[in-house]
Amino acid sequence: MKRIHTRSVRRANGDEALVTRVVAEDGRIGYGYSLKLDATESRHMAESNASPIPPEIQAIIDTIDWEEQ
């Protein structure tokens, strides 16, 4: 993996979630999340890019500036 970035975010109901963005060496991008605040779960989901992202989580992902340092 070229880059792995995990953020803690607040959902609309006030609960916290982790969202992860993985950028592979070839430029592919995957996203994952964990409602259990498990960074490993979120990272594995992002690496496999196989699980559908719920609309609420996708909306949060879309608002994050992943390149912010």
Buried (B, 14 or more C-beta within 10 A) or exposed (E): EEEBBBBEBEBEEEEEBBBBBBBEEEEEEBBBBBBEEEBEBBBBBBBEBEEEBEEEBEEBBEEBEEEEE
